[in-house]
Amino acid sequence: MSADAHHLTGHGQDTHDSHAHSGGGHGTVQSYMTGFVLSVILTVIPFWLVMGNVLDNSLVTTLVILALGGVQMVVHVVYFLHMSTKSEGGWTFMALIFTITLVVIMLSGSVWVMYHLNHNMMPMDAHDVMNNAR
Amino acid sequence: MMHAETAPPGAAAPVFYQTDEEGHHSEGSTMLGFWLYLMSDCLIFATLFATYGVLGRSYAAGPTPKELFDLPGIAVNTAMLLFSSITYGFAMLEMDRDRVKQTQIWLAVTGLFGAAFVFLEIREFVHLFHEGAPPWRSAFLSSFYTLVSTHGLHVSMGILWLIVLMVQVRKHGLIVENKRRLMCLSMFWHFLDLIWIGVFTVVYLMGVLE
């Protein structure tokens, strides 16, 4: 991501350049296109895997599409949101790490706790409609 | 802070803009502040994802994702949002070159892709209602509608914001304030596309897979 794509002479010039140097610039046509092409590839593969029923094992497919989704999120953050460890003096990155930590705890904790709760409650209600519906 | 500096003259508004324009710092902190807002929004979506993760298999003998979801339609939706992301990127690049007309054109294209996304999503919801899958049918459907429509509402608000900014740019041109606003909307827009990755992966693809 080079900063020499900015060739403007307006009064916004200084602001923009210093931002680009600190890693928070807008990127270039190349960086946007790289992000776009990567996103298309990372979107097409999971849809193809699921719609074409490519892998027989649905657990493996689940893990693969989750991983691809995670990678695509990183691609978006880097190429579209132009996040780096240095933007805004590292504060946006700190906020991002903090948020990711909270999200991971919240998601994994909720699913884990509720799964075991469901599991342990199962013998109690053998007539539960939900169990038959699965 | 603004008040202390603008206290002596009676007319507050023009002076207020002046301080904003000069303060290089204020633009940086706006971006950081907006990023923090996005992170808090991220937490809202995380709770909705967690809710869906817990309730997403509770069909109450009702319709399952496999019977309901139309993956080719979702793929088109995904494409709309992805295209809108790249066209917003082009708008930002034109903005950097101070080309008002090109910026406006790319912003309009972005808005149209966004509108197409919202239209397709509403059409999907109407279709689901006709299929006998309203939100009150099962816990799965309640959490599904809550998550997906919260995202759709964000996109709709983004479109409204986009229209307001296009009017602003038309009236005042690409002044520093408008550039800052467009940069905030850019972050918001790309963030929504990022959330959609989670939605189509966890809700639609994994739903059909089960």
Boltz contact constraints between the chains, C-beta under 6 A:
constraints:
  - contact:
      token1: [A, 6]
      token2: [B, 96]
      max_distance: 6.0
  - contact:
      token1: [A, 8]
      token2: [B, 97]
      max_distance: 6.0
  - contact:
      token1: [A, 8]
      token2: [B, 98]
      max_distance: 6.0
  - contact:
      token1: [A, 10]
      token2: [B, 98]
      max_distance: 6.0
  - contact:
      token1: [A, 12]
      token2: [B, 176]
      max_distance: 6.0
  - contact:
      token1: [A, 15]
      token2: [B, 24]
      max_distance: 6.0
  - contact:
      token1: [A, 26]
      token2: [B, 92]
      max_distance: 6.0
  - contact:
      token1: [A, 26]
      token2: [B, 96]
      max_distance: 6.0
  - contact:
      token1: [A, 32]
      token2: [B, 89]
      max_distance: 6.0
  - contact:
      token1: [A, 36]
      token2: [B, 86]
      max_distance: 6.0
  - contact:
      token1: [A, 39]
      token2: [B, 82]
      max_distance: 6.0
  - contact:
      token1: [A, 43]
      token2: [B, 78]
      max_distance: 6.0
  - contact:
      token1: [A, 46]
      token2: [B, 205]
      max_distance: 6.0
  - contact:
      token1: [A, 47]
      token2: [B, 75]
      max_distance: 6.0
  - contact:
      token1: [A, 50]
      token2: [B, 205]
      max_distance: 6.0
  - contact:
      token1: [A, 50]
      token2: [B, 208]
      max_distance: 6.0
  - contact:
      token1: [A, 50]
      token2: [B, 209]
      max_distance: 6.0
  - contact:
      token1: [A, 51]
      token2: [B, 71]
      max_distance: 6.0
  - contact:
      token1: [A, 58]
      token2: [B, 209]
      max_distance: 6.0
  - contact:
      token1: [A, 61]
      token2: [B, 209]
      max_distance: 6.0
  - contact:
      token1: [A, 62]
      token2: [B, 206]
      max_distance: 6.0
  - contact:
      token1: [A, 65]
      token2: [B, 201]
      max_distance: 6.0
  - contact:
      token1: [A, 65]
      token2: [B, 205]
      max_distance: 6.0
  - contact:
      token1: [A, 69]
      token2: [B, 197]
      max_distance: 6.0
  - contact:
      token1: [A, 69]
      token2: [B, 201]
      max_distance: 6.0
  - contact:
      token1: [A, 72]
      token2: [B, 197]
      max_distance: 6.0
  - contact:
      token1: [A, 73]
      token2: [B, 194]
      max_distance: 6.0
  - contact:
      token1: [A, 73]
      token2: [B, 197]
      max_distance: 6.0
  - contact:
      token1: [A, 76]
      token2: [B, 194]
      max_distance: 6.0
  - contact:
      token1: [A, 80]
      token2: [B, 85]
      max_distance: 6.0
  - contact:
      token1: [A, 80]
      token2: [B, 190]
      max_distance: 6.0
  - contact:
      token1: [A, 81]
      token2: [B, 190]
      max_distance: 6.0
  - contact:
      token1: [A, 88]
      token2: [B, 32]
      max_distance: 6.0
  - contact:
      token1: [A, 91]
      token2: [B, 32]
      max_distance: 6.0
  - contact:
      token1: [A, 92]
      token2: [B, 35]
      max_distance: 6.0
  - contact:
      token1: [A, 95]
      token2: [B, 36]
      max_distance: 6.0
  - contact:
      token1: [A, 95]
      token2: [B, 39]
      max_distance: 6.0
  - contact:
      token1: [A, 99]
      token2: [B, 39]
      max_distance: 6.0
  - contact:
      token1: [A, 99]
      token2: [B, 42]
      max_distance: 6.0
  - contact:
      token1: [A, 103]
      token2: [B, 46]
      max_distance: 6.0
  - contact:
      token1: [A, 106]
      token2: [B, 46]
      max_distance: 6.0
  - contact:
      token1: [A, 106]
      token2: [B, 50]
      max_distance: 6.0
  - contact:
      token1: [A, 107]
      token2: [B, 50]
      max_distance: 6.0
  - contact:
      token1: [A, 110]
      token2: [B, 50]
      max_distance: 6.0
  - contact:
      token1: [A, 110]
      token2: [B, 54]
      max_distance: 6.0
  - contact:
      token1: [A, 111]
      token2: [B, 53]
      max_distance: 6.0
  - contact:
      token1: [A, 114]
      token2: [B, 54]
      max_distance: 6.0
  - contact:
      token1: [A, 129]
      token2: [B, 61]
      max_distance: 6.0
  - contact:
      token1: [A, 130]
      token2: [B, 58]
      max_distance: 6.0
  - contact:
      token1: [A, 133]
      token2: [B, 59]
      max_distance: 6.0
  - contact:
      token1: [A, 133]
      token2: [B, 61]
      max_distance: 6.0
